[in-house]
Amino acid sequence: MLVFIGLGLTGNGITLKGLEELQKAEKAYAELYTSLIPELDLEKLESKIEKNIKVLQREDVEQNPQEVLESAKKKKVAFLVPGDPMIATTHVDLRLRAEESGIETKIIHSVSIETAAPGLAGLQSYKFGRSATLPFPDKPSETPYEVLEKNQDMGLHTLFLLDIEAEEEKYLTADQAIKTLLELENKLGRKVFTKDTLTVVVGRAGSSDSIVKGGKVKDLVEEDFGAPPQVLIVPGNLHFLEAEALEEFAKVPKEVVQENVEE
């Protein structure tokens, strides 16, 4: 059996059910390249469950998952992942490979940034459109801009995940991400993301030092939002409760919020 267990957003993010399943497993693996988990102490977790946790690299999961699958054919195997297990496509792919190999799978859910960020900002999750990942400048892509444009056309909010290169310990920050979107605006010129666009930064969601800060792009672009991980939200049309929440939770000036309130 292969049990996918979400680690949540912080070092203590694993659920009681997840910890119970991990303790019952005969072998444990973890992948930590899809997201950074602040304050995660694997040695402490290993001590608690009294077994080693083998950390896998991207190629071990996406290209050569044979070790995990072969182990799961004979034993109960725990596979630890950041956030909620099935948010990342790579985990869905591994689950499909397991099922196709006749291996029973199980999912133990945990908190995902896909729901935590909207909640911290006070935005309604059902009003979000497609999300996108903003890449590092050396991997340019117009996709995030196009996703934002389509969401805006429908009045929907947009969540941007920020790129990471875990092996090199490189993490895109919110100010860098804002500059990337501004560069796309300069290139494409469709007034999708300008210096007057309302934007919200959520940093280190779930941690004791989490931050939620909103405002116009021109007021955020040079700010230092501290350590990663961070995400961006570009709100669409706002319900009056969402507008009030952004004023209170993200400290967005009332006059800025009102420009986005739906009539």
Phi, psi and omega in degrees: 000143177242117182252116177274123184238122178283136179267354181075205188256344183224178183302331180253027187277347179293139181281166177299321177296319178297317179295321178297314179295322179296320179293327181281339183293148178272339179213147183226134175236160175215145169242134183233020183266347181275343177195154175272134177245103180301141174068014177286125179241095183294325180297320178295319179293319178299320179296323182291322183264353177060042174203158179282150175242116180273122180273126182260148175270171183306314183294333179291335182261314189271329184250321184229068182274015186302322182300314179296312184294318180296321178296319183289341177289333186250335186225170171276116185246133176261136179237107184271135181223151177295149175067223178258133193307318190260016176287320181277134180302325183299329180283325175298318180298316180294321178296319178298316179299320180296311181298321179292338178267007179081019181262126177291140180237158180214148181236129174247110188283162174209188184287141177241148175297337180297333177252329183293317182297311176303319181297317180295325181278346181083023180259149184278123188299329183285353179261014176266141173267204180297139175266168180209160176256130175271121184276169172296154183304333181279001176232062187298144178209140177271354183303314180302320179296317181292322177297315179299317181299315180294320178296318179298321179301332180260003180075019186263154175284156179233129175257125175252120170277149184251136188300148173224152171233087190301320182299326179265001183054045176252131182224122178293135180259165185297320180294323176293321180295319178298318179295324177298315179293324177294322177295321176295322177297317178298325182283316188263331171060038181253015178056041178271322182220097182249179179293346179258005180288133175290128182220149179233134176254130173241122182239138174054046181306132179092344180273164180292338180250032179298155182224141174227117184221127181233168179158187175286152182307316183298338179267351183249337193299332181255008181281151174258116183262014176084202186287154173286170003276155180222156174223162175246144170235129172250104183294149172263226177287135185256133166289155185298330177289323177296319179299315179297320180295318179296324176296317186280313188271327183253001177056039177277130178304142184303319183294332178285316180299317186299335179295340183251001183287132180286143183270000000 
